[in-house]
Amino acid sequence: MRDTAARLLRLLSLLQTRPHWSGPELADRLGVTTRTVRADVERLRALEYPVSATPGVGGGYRLGVGAALPPLLLDDEEAVAVAVGLRTAAGGGVTGIEESALRAFAKLERLLPARLRRRVNAIQSFTLDVGGSGPTVDAEVLALLAGACRDAERLRFDYLDHGGGRSRRLVEPHRVVHLRRRWYLVAWDVDRADWRTFRADRVEPRPPTGPRFRPRRFPHPDVGAHVLRQVGTALWRHRARVRLDASADEIRRRWPGVPGGLTPVDETSCLLDVGADTFEMLALHLGLLGVDFRVLDPPELSEAVAALGRRYPRAAGGDGGGG
């Protein structure tokens, strides 16, 4: 009986790792005959695991979706990942799931072997999040946005912008992105005929969703990088335009994830629209690129660059024009 129970657990673990297994594959992994595999599958069904079987060439076994949640088998790494994720979720970020996450974590922690419990506690005790608390988003809103992306259904909502203005939007949702403790919806704005990024915590849905739409091709290869650039530029206090004596590809290699916009001029130069909280910070970043550049706008950035040009020679022991 002990061998049968262990084999059932092993069979269930295999079925959870792949969407489809043939009978001979399972028999080979378990070291039994295909007849024993069929008998074990019937035992799992008796335990209410929804295992479907397809006969014939190309047939096999699949673990389907049942009416109730059956017990899950997790390896050590998966168990630690789930536990840490639940404990983090219990700290907030998505409104409405904190209590559920805490209950689930408490159940899982009681079942963890001592060696895994120590790993989870070490991760939580000796790591520090200094990102600050961000705005929370309602779990139902987040699920609605993700579902509309999945089902390609148009979405209507009221949106509160950064300045407090309210507008009504009709969009074709593309992706939901989590960035810097905030959630963002990337979508095609139907009325404005352009791609837009919306803070999920400022979205007030107007259900129902629909109708369905044919998904558009997103113009950027990396949705996350696109949102990162947009979020960065939205927070800039000062903006500037600079001509760099290097190709756009070279600048991207030197400054991965470069914020702002790069416009190629020719094979040896490009234009950079960029910004920062201070002109001094921007002048330092431009200097670290290691290429010659010329400030086109504004004059304040030219003054910051000139100030650094006077300061560095003095630091190196030269007169710097001032002694």
C-alpha positions, 0 to 999 in steps of 0.5 A: 500500500505504501508503494502504491501511495508513493507511486500515485503521488509521483504520477500526480506530480508528473501530470502537473508538470506537462499538459499531456503524457502518453501511457508508455511515457508515464509507465517508463517514468514510474517503472511500471506497466501501462496497465498499472498506469491505467489502474493508478489513473482510476485511483486518482479519479476516485480521489476526484482528480480530473484526469482525462484519457484519450485513446489511440495513436497520439492519445494519452493522459491530461490533468484537467480542471475540476469543480473543486481545487484538488491538493497540489504537489509542490517541490521545494523551490516551488513551495518556497516561492509560493510562501514568499509570494503569499507573505509579500501579498499579505503586506498590501499592493492589491486591495482585497487579497491581504487577508486571504493571502495571510490565511493561505500563508498560515496554512502553507507554513504549517505544512512546510518542513523545518528546512523550508520554513527556515528558508522562508523566514530567512528571506523575509527577515534578512531582506529589506524593501525600501521602495516605499508604499505605493497606491493599492489597486482593487483586486476586482479591478485588476482581475477585470483588466487582466480578463479584458486583455485575455479575452480581447474585449473593449473596456470602458472606464472613467479615468482620473489623471495626474492633475485630478481631471476626469475623463471617460475612456474606451480602450482595447486593452493589451497588457497589465504591467506591474512596475515600481509597486504600481499597476499599469494598463497598456491599451489602444485608446479608441477615441484618441487613436493612439496607445496609452498607459493608465494607472490601474488605481485611477481606473473606475470600470464601467461594466460590462466589457465588450464587444470583442476586437482583433488585437493590434500589433504593439509597436514596441518589442518590449511592453515592460520597457515601454512602460518604464520609459513612459513612467520615467519621462512623466516624472521628469521635472526638467527636459532637454534635447542633446545631439550625441556623436554616436549612433542610436544603437551605440547609445543603447549599448552604453545606456541600456534602457535609456529613458526618453527618445532616441532619433537617429541622424546618421550612422555617427550621430543621433538626437536624445530627448531626455530629462531628470530631476535636476540639470546637474544630474542630467549633465553627469549622466551625459558625461558618463556615456563616454561620447561627445555631445552638444546641448541643443536645449535648454540653456540651463543644461548648457550652464550645468555642463559648463559648471562641471567642465570648470569643476573637474579640472580643479579637482584634477589639479589644474587651474580650470580657469579659476585657480 
